[in-house]
């Protein structure tokens, strides 16, 4: 489970298929947030909606105009600190 991959396929900026999804955190017409193995994927756009989702298989299909895809955060429990770099 720890090495589980996540694949992303975007077709004509209006059909997005994603694998490796653990949870749908939020869904709105302008933004959908998905939790993957160790990051969150923020999908921004217009008229976005989840067409189908199976958390058992980790597959999610999204329709609408995709304007941006952004990975945020790390699930690693260790906190990053400049103090640790400059000891």
C-alpha positions in Angstrom: 0.0 0.0 0.0 2.9 2.4 0.7 4.2 2.3 -2.8 0.8 2.7 -4.4 0.9 4.8 -7.6 -1.4 7.5 -8.7 -2.1 8.1 -12.4 -3.7 11.1 -13.9 -5.2 11.3 -17.4 -6.5 14.6 -18.8 -8.5 14.5 -22.0 -9.1 17.8 -23.9 -9.1 19.7 -20.5 -12.6 18.5 -19.8 -12.3 14.9 -18.7 -10.0 13.9 -15.9 -9.4 10.4 -14.7 -7.4 9.7 -11.5 -6.3 6.5 -9.8 -4.8 6.1 -6.3 -7.4 8.3 -4.6 -7.9 7.7 -0.9 -10.6 10.3 -0.2 -12.6 13.1 -1.8 -12.0 15.9 0.6 -14.3 18.5 -1.1 -16.2 19.0 -4.3 -17.4 22.3 -5.6 -18.0 23.6 -9.2 -14.8 25.7 -9.0 -12.5 23.3 -7.0 -12.2 19.6 -6.1 -9.7 18.4 -3.5 -8.6 14.7 -3.5 -6.4 13.0 -1.0 -3.9 10.7 -2.6 -1.3 8.4 -0.9 0.8 11.2 0.7 -0.4 14.5 -0.9 -3.6 16.4 -1.7 -4.5 17.1 -5.3 -6.4 20.4 -5.9 -8.2 20.6 -9.2 -9.4 24.1 -10.2 -11.7 24.9 -13.0 -15.2 25.7 -14.2 -18.3 23.5 -13.8 -16.3 20.7 -12.2 -18.2 17.7 -11.0 -17.4 14.1 -10.0 -18.9 11.8 -12.6 -17.9 8.6 -10.9 -15.9 7.6 -7.8 -14.8 4.3 -6.3 -12.7 4.7 -3.2 -12.4 0.8 -3.0 -10.5 0.9 -6.3 -9.2 4.4 -5.9 -10.6 5.6 -9.2 -12.3 9.0 -9.7 -13.6 10.6 -12.9 -14.2 14.3 -13.1 -15.8 16.4 -15.8 -15.7 20.1 -16.5 -13.2 22.6 -17.7 -9.9 21.9 -15.8 -7.8 25.1 -15.5 -5.2 24.0 -12.9 -3.9 20.9 -11.1 -1.8 21.4 -8.0 -0.3 19.0 -5.5 -0.1 20.3 -1.9 1.1 19.1 1.4 2.9 16.0 2.5 1.4 13.4 4.8 4.8 12.9 6.4 4.5 13.4 10.2 7.8 15.1 10.5 7.6 18.9 10.3 10.0 20.8 8.0 12.0 23.4 9.8 14.8 25.7 8.8 16.2 25.1 12.3 16.9 21.5 11.3 18.9 22.7 8.3 21.0 25.3 10.0 22.2 23.5 13.1 
